[in-house]
């Protein structure tokens, strides 16, 4: 592990000497570690100059992979040190999952007596998937569409579709457009909007709603990335917003919100998936949560693929 950490320290500190001090070894010992690592890899990983050290292209590619190994080792050490406790599972989820999928899944685990320690972090699907790929999370429940595929290291992940959902335009029941049987996108250009921050899936859906009709997206009157805060603001004002249909349905049942109608407002459905790392999906805490999530969504986890062993040469 010192070999791997040395490469990470050189990348962050730009100096073999600094990396040696951080590892608490002499500089000659650090040089030996680097030489051994390069011999194993079969490529030069570090380029030296008068200004210090930097990783070569091969070194950067190797480090990108090795950082995942470092995160896995850190989790293993943490698990070993808390051997007498219930294992911790780090779960990332989009805000939708905390309303539509996670409560029933945890209730199922509780009834089975298998609800352990879970650290839940909410965030954007693309950010959570990047952290999953880096080994910082064990499982993610989130959207998988064109806004997140760039963050999917598909060769290292298992993806299970959980449900499908679409974005809707919503307003308070007393909004002038709420009683209309059909609303066009052009009528929404001059409306006042609550919009999530740029780069989020909700913001992308808001912009595409107008661009698909060749119209400019309005400037947001209010910027708010907290889904439920935004929807409560819509319920008390004449502002409009976009939100996932499964969340809107709960507010509509309470008489707080109305989804606006019209064929131009119908958006394509996208899958919400349970995503795990292949190298950790067999862990009992991960497997139990995935099974509970899929069961809560009316789906069952597929049997793991049994790969035939390659006979010895």
TAGIZI-V915488 format. One record per residue. N is the residue number from 1. PHI is phi in degrees with one decimal (NA if undefined). D_LAST is the distance of its C-alpha to the last C-alpha in Angstrom with 1 decimal. Layout:
BEGIN
N,PHI,D_LAST ; N,PHI,D_LAST
END
This chain:
BEGIN
1,NA,30.7 ; 2,-64.1,33.3 ; 3,-59.7,31.1 ; 4,-67.9,31.0 ; 5,-65.7,34.6 ; 6,-60.2,35.6 ; 7,-62.3,34.4 ; 8,-64.1,36.3 ; 9,-69.5,39.4 ; 10,-63.8,39.4 ; 11,-63.2,39.3 ; 12,-82.0,42.2 ; 13,-100.3,44.2 ; 14,69.5,43.7 ; 15,-154.9,43.8 ; 16,-68.1,41.5 ; 17,-63.9,44.6 ; 18,-62.1,45.2 ; 19,-64.9,41.6 ; 20,-62.4,41.8 ; 21,-63.9,45.0 ; 22,-65.1,43.6 ; 23,-83.0,40.7 ; 24,62.9,43.3 ; 25,-129.0,41.6 ; 26,-74.6,43.0 ; 27,-64.5,42.4 ; 28,-60.1,40.6 ; 29,-66.5,38.2 ; 30,-65.4,37.7 ; 31,-61.4,37.0 ; 32,-64.9,34.3 ; 33,-59.8,32.7 ; 34,-64.1,32.7 ; 35,-62.8,31.3 ; 36,-63.9,28.4 ; 37,-65.4,27.7 ; 38,-66.9,27.8 ; 39,-66.8,25.4 ; 40,-66.6,22.8 ; 41,-73.0,23.5 ; 42,81.2,23.8 ; 43,-155.1,27.1 ; 44,-74.8,30.8 ; 45,-102.8,31.8 ; 46,-132.5,35.5 ; 47,-109.1,38.3 ; 48,-103.3,41.3 ; 49,-148.9,44.8 ; 50,-64.0,48.4 ; 51,-92.7,48.5 ; 52,129.0,45.5 ; 53,-125.2,41.8 ; 54,-143.4,40.2 ; 55,-76.1,36.7 ; 56,-74.5,35.1 ; 57,-59.9,33.7 ; 58,-65.8,30.2 ; 59,-64.0,31.7 ; 60,-67.3,33.4 ; 61,-63.3,30.3 ; 62,-64.3,28.4 ; 63,-65.8,31.5 ; 64,-55.8,31.8 ; 65,-76.6,28.5 ; 66,-68.0,29.0 ; 67,-63.4,32.4 ; 68,-64.9,30.8 ; 69,-63.6,28.8 ; 70,-61.7,32.1 ; 71,-62.6,33.9 ; 72,-65.4,31.4 ; 73,-64.9,31.7 ; 74,-59.8,35.5 ; 75,-66.8,35.4 ; 76,-65.3,33.3 ; 77,-63.9,35.8 ; 78,-61.7,38.7 ; 79,-64.6,37.3 ; 80,-66.4,36.8 ; 81,-72.4,40.4 ; 82,-114.1,41.8 ; 83,-60.1,39.9 ; 84,-83.9,43.1 ; 85,-102.1,43.9 ; 86,-73.3,42.8 ; 87,-59.8,39.8 ; 88,-97.5,41.0 ; 89,-113.6,39.8 ; 90,-99.6,40.7 ; 91,-113.8,41.7 ; 92,-105.3,42.8 ; 93,-146.9,45.0 ; 94,-75.0,47.4 ; 95,-59.7,51.0 ; 96,-57.1,50.7 ; 97,-63.3,48.1 ; 98,-67.3,50.5 ; 99,-100.4,53.0 ; 100,-94.7,51.1 ; 101,-123.7,47.9 ; 102,-67.3,47.6 ; 103,-57.0,50.7 ; 104,-67.3,49.8 ; 105,-63.4,46.1 ; 106,-67.7,47.4 ; 107,-62.9,50.0 ; 108,-64.0,47.4 ; 109,-62.1,45.4 ; 110,-63.8,48.8 ; 111,-65.4,49.6 ; 112,-79.6,46.2 ; 113,76.8,46.8 ; 114,-116.4,43.6 ; 115,-79.8,45.3 ; 116,-98.7,44.2 ; 117,-93.9,44.8 ; 118,-130.2,44.4 ; 119,-101.2,45.4 ; 120,-99.2,46.4 ; 121,-124.2,46.8 ; 122,-92.5,48.4 ; 123,178.2,47.9 ; 124,-73.4,47.0 ; 125,-57.2,43.9 ; 126,-62.8,42.5 ; 127,-66.6,43.1 ; 128,-65.1,41.6 ; 129,-67.1,38.4 ; 130,-63.3,38.1 ; 131,-70.2,38.5 ; 132,-63.8,35.9 ; 133,-62.5,33.4 ; 134,-82.8,34.3 ; 135,84.7,33.7 ; 136,-85.6,37.4 ; 137,-125.4,37.8 ; 138,-96.5,35.8 ; 139,-158.1,37.2 ; 140,-133.4,39.5 ; 141,-113.6,41.8 ; 142,-165.5,43.1 ; 143,-69.5,43.7 ; 144,-125.7,41.0 ; 145,-151.1,42.7 ; 146,-64.4,43.2 ; 147,-82.5,44.7 ; 148,-120.8,41.6 ; 149,-61.4,38.6 ; 150,-66.3,38.7 ; 151,-96.8,38.0 ; 152,-97.6,35.0 ; 153,-80.0,31.5 ; 154,-58.8,30.2 ; 155,-69.3,26.5 ; 156,-110.2,27.1 ; 157,-119.5,29.7 ; 158,-111.8,30.3 ; 159,-121.8,33.6 ; 160,-118.3,35.6 ; 161,-60.6,38.9 ; 162,-109.5,41.8 ; 163,-163.5,44.9 ; 164,-122.0,46.6 ; 165,-148.2,49.7 ; 166,-136.1,52.0 ; 167,-85.9,54.5 ; 168,-127.5,58.2 ; 169,-88.6,61.4 ; 170,-126.0,63.6 ; 171,-146.8,67.2 ; 172,-70.5,69.8 ; 173,-56.6,71.6 ; 174,-88.3,74.8 ; 175,-64.5,73.3 ; 176,-56.2,75.1 ; 177,-85.8,71.9 ; 178,-65.6,70.9 ; 179,-88.4,73.2 ; 180,-74.0,72.3 ; 181,-75.2,70.5 ; 182,-149.6,68.8 ; 183,-121.7,68.2 ; 184,-95.2,67.0 ; 185,-65.6,64.9 ; 186,-59.3,67.9 ; 187,-73.3,70.0 ; 188,-97.0,67.6 ; 189,-63.5,67.8 ; 190,-92.2,71.0 ; 191,-75.9,70.0 ; 192,-96.6,69.3 ; 193,-122.8,65.7 ; 194,-100.1,63.7 ; 195,-130.1,60.4 ; 196,-72.7,57.2 ; 197,-65.3,56.1 ; 198,-59.0,54.6 ; 199,98.0,50.9 ; 200,-84.5,50.8 ; 201,-63.1,49.9 ; 202,-65.1,53.5 ; 203,-64.1,54.9 ; 204,-61.1,52.6 ; 205,-64.9,53.8 ; 206,-61.8,57.4 ; 207,-66.4,57.1 ; 208,-64.9,55.3 ; 209,-53.6,58.1 ; 210,-87.6,60.5 ; 211,-62.6,58.4 ; 212,-62.4,57.4 ; 213,-105.7,61.1 ; 214,69.7,61.7 ; 215,-117.3,63.7 ; 216,-77.0,63.5 ; 217,-71.8,62.4 ; 218,-63.7,65.3 ; 219,-74.1,65.5 ; 220,-65.6,64.7 ; 221,-78.4,67.8 ; 222,-135.1,65.7 ; 223,-107.0,62.2 ; 224,-152.7,60.5 ; 225,-97.4,56.9 ; 226,-84.7,57.6 ; 227,-54.3,57.3 ; 228,-72.3,59.7 ; 229,-61.4,62.2 ; 230,-60.0,62.3 ; 231,-69.2,62.8 ; 232,-67.9,65.6 ; 233,-66.5,67.2 ; 234,-61.0,67.1 ; 235,-63.5,68.7 ; 236,-105.8,71.7 ; 237,-134.8,72.2 ; 238,-105.4,72.2 ; 239,-81.2,68.9 ; 240,-111.7,65.9 ; 241,-154.0,62.2 ; 242,-114.5,58.9 ; 243,-154.9,56.8 ; 244,-63.2,54.1 ; 245,-60.4,55.6 ; 246,-68.3,54.5 ; 247,-76.4,56.3 ; 248,-58.9,59.3 ; 249,-58.3,59.6 ; 250,-65.3,60.3 ; 251,-68.2,63.0 ; 252,-65.7,64.5 ; 253,-63.5,64.9 ; 254,-85.7,66.9 ; 255,75.8,69.1 ; 256,-91.9,68.1 ; 257,-136.3,66.3 ; 258,-132.8,66.3 ; 259,-75.8,63.6 ; 260,-71.6,65.3 ; 261,-102.2,65.1 ; 262,140.7,64.6 ; 263,-60.5,62.0 ; 264,-70.6,61.6 ; 265,-92.9,60.6 ; 266,-74.0,57.7 ; 267,-104.3,54.4 ; 268,-67.0,50.9 ; 269,-80.7,49.0 ; 270,-126.0,45.9 ; 271,-80.1,43.3 ; 272,-100.1,43.4 ; 273,-124.5,39.9 ; 274,-98.6,38.3 ; 275,-125.3,35.6 ; 276,-131.3,33.2 ; 277,-80.5,30.3 ; 278,-63.7,26.9 ; 279,-80.8,26.0 ; 280,-131.6,29.2 ; 281,-68.2,30.0 ; 282,-84.1,28.8 ; 283,-62.1,31.4 ; 284,-54.0,34.2 ; 285,-66.7,37.0 ; 286,-72.1,35.3 ; 287,-60.7,34.4 ; 288,-63.8,37.9 ; 289,-67.6,39.6 ; 290,-60.8,37.6 ; 291,-59.9,38.3 ; 292,-67.9,42.0 ; 293,-64.2,42.3 ; 294,-67.9,40.9 ; 295,-66.2,43.0 ; 296,-64.4,46.1 ; 297,-91.6,45.4 ; 298,80.7,45.0 ; 299,-122.5,41.3 ; 300,-117.3,38.4 ; 301,-66.8,35.1 ; 302,-69.2,32.2 ; 303,-64.6,29.6 ; 304,-62.4,26.5 ; 305,-75.3,23.7 ; 306,-93.5,20.9 ; 307,-89.7,17.6 ; 308,-67.0,14.8 ; 309,-72.3,11.9 ; 310,-78.3,8.6 ; 311,-63.3,6.4 ; 312,-61.6,3.8 ; 313,-68.2,0.0
END
